[in-house]
Amino acid sequence: MKKQNRRDFIKLSALSAGFLGLSAKKALARDEIHEKLDALTAAPEATGDSVMGLRHAPIEQVRIGIIGVGNRGYGHVKTINALQPKAKIVAICDARESRAKRALERLHTLNGKKEKVKLYYGNEDVWKEMVKQDDIDLVVIVTPAPEHAHMAVYSMQQGKHVVSEVPIAFSIQEAWDLVNTAEKTQKHCMMLENVCYGEEELWILNMVRNNVFGTLTYAEAAYLHPILQKMFIKSNDPKTGAYYKQWRLRLHAERHGNLYPTHGLGPVANYMKVGRGDRFEYLVSMDSVEASLHEYSPHSPQNNDFYDQKYFSHGDMSNSLIKTAKGRSILLQHDVVTPRPYSRINALGGTKAYHEGYPSRLSLYDEDFGHNWLDEKKYKEMREKYQHPIWTKMKKDAEKNGGHGGMDFILFYRLINNLNKGLPMDMDVYDGVSWSVVSPLSKLSVELGSIPVRFPDFTRGEWKNDRELDLFKNI
Ligand SMILES: NC(=O)c1ccc[n+]([C@@H]2O[C@H](COP(=O)([O-])OP(=O)(O)OC[C@H]3O[C@@H](n4cnc5c(N)ncnc54)[C@H](O)[C@@H]3O)[C@@H](O)[C@H]2O)c1
């Protein structure tokens, strides 16, 4: 009998075994695991028509119902309100009465008058009542991330367009549910990836379109943001910025892989025209050791659920490498616990140029073969020459209304503008799920010893059509 090579076998953790539908602690041949993974990531039969380029009749005033007005949703209330009369908040829902009422109060203050807005609060299911409200065109979901997909699916089933905070899906099944429901109901379903509207990101995108980078070869992107102490806060006081029921920390306790992949990845996907000529093909992921959370835990307030907890699943640094169909590579990182300054890296390499963010620097083949960063004058010239037309048009409004340097305002401006005019969304359901699905795929890869895991093709082959990004249309 042929001697089995130990390296061809992978011992499954209880978690990944469950996910693959196998019994725990069973060693499984690598081939068998790949077969299982391929089945898991294969496309199910379509139940509706593609929603690429989906258009609807213009909506003169977009009537909005918002679910979740905690840290982020409270900010969205102000941003959306600034877009009146093109958009109007008609309903607000939060599981907590105090948050729903605080958001309404904000509307009253901003507009200097009592607004007629329907409030929903009191429990975690009351949002379903709001979504059924007849006079809502668009549901905006700003609840904790694990709630997004099922709320979006239900909203579309109730005949509403829907947008959701990031990430829009946390499992492969959720991602398919979103695609299939959007295709079946023919409703807009967009993820609110605000970073795609950043001034620096859109400038790079415009340079890519004008061939400044030549052939794109690789990118590096990340979410590096030290929020360790904030994740431990257990409080109902909005001033503390505490997350509802410590939901972010809960994810760290339970889950491997990248928990928040889309801020760095969305813009890179646009640079590479993922879904419009290229696609993410597979990834491999590796977590570092976990240390920061359990070392901090005994020093956290004793009233929180994670006081003196010895074990957290998520390593301090999560690394993924993504390969695209065109052979490009993307390093994607997630670290919210190490004491280091905020960064999304935003690095992009091509045959003629290279960019790196934090701080933004550019080098060009035509200038010294790229040995040096452009000096201040030349960098400024490039910024001016290739400023994205959205920013040329919107800079003043973006600066006035703010939100992460104005990108939040531009995101909502474009969303509402496109609905007002009956245009397709800048980002469709396929974009949202392709970027978000990194979370469950990286989890699987980590739990299976960093093996390659293929991305499902949510577009069912349509990614091969080289299309212009909507971010360059109708400006
Ligand atoms: N795009 C960005 O830059 C950005 C920035 C911060 C947060 N986010 C995303 O925004 C979302 C919200 O984050 P946050 O920091 O505001 O969290 P948060 O905990 O402060 O707010 C969530 C709110 O949802 C409410 N809620 C929870 N379950 C609910 C339910 N079933 N029904 C109704 N309301 C419910 C909570 O009461 C809370 O007020 C997350 O998905 C996060 O990833 C995005």
The ligand as an ORCA input file, in Angstrom:
! r2SCAN-3c Opt
* xyz 0 1
  N     -17.623     53.036      6.657
  C     -17.038     53.474      7.754
  O     -16.145     54.290      7.725
  C     -17.499     52.922      9.070
  C     -17.076     53.506     10.268
  C     -17.567     52.985     11.459
  C     -18.440     51.925     11.441
  N     -18.824     51.372     10.269
  C     -19.788     50.274     10.222
  O     -21.045     50.784     10.678
  C     -21.762     49.780     11.379
  C     -22.173     50.290     12.751
  O     -21.020     50.560     13.506
  P     -21.094     51.478     14.803
  O     -19.714     51.833     15.167
  O     -22.073     52.553     14.588
  O     -21.675     50.440     15.869
  P     -22.572     50.812     17.140
  O     -22.550     49.621     18.016
  O     -22.155     52.125     17.697
  O     -24.025     51.038     16.530
  C     -24.874     50.014     16.124
  C     -26.296     50.446     16.457
  O     -27.186     49.434     15.976
  C     -28.190     49.223     16.975
  N     -28.700     47.847     16.804
  C     -28.079     46.684     17.085
  N     -28.840     45.639     16.726
  C     -29.974     46.173     16.200
  C     -31.159     45.609     15.669
  N     -31.328     44.275     15.565
  N     -32.143     46.441     15.250
  C     -31.992     47.789     15.327
  N     -30.881     48.372     15.831
  C     -29.891     47.567     16.256
  C     -27.504     49.449     18.303
  O     -28.403     49.799     19.317
  C     -26.546     50.576     17.953
  O     -27.121     51.848     18.252
  C     -20.858     48.576     11.425
  O     -21.194     47.696     10.412
  C     -19.481     49.126     11.148
  O     -18.666     48.178     10.522
  C     -18.362     51.865      9.092
*
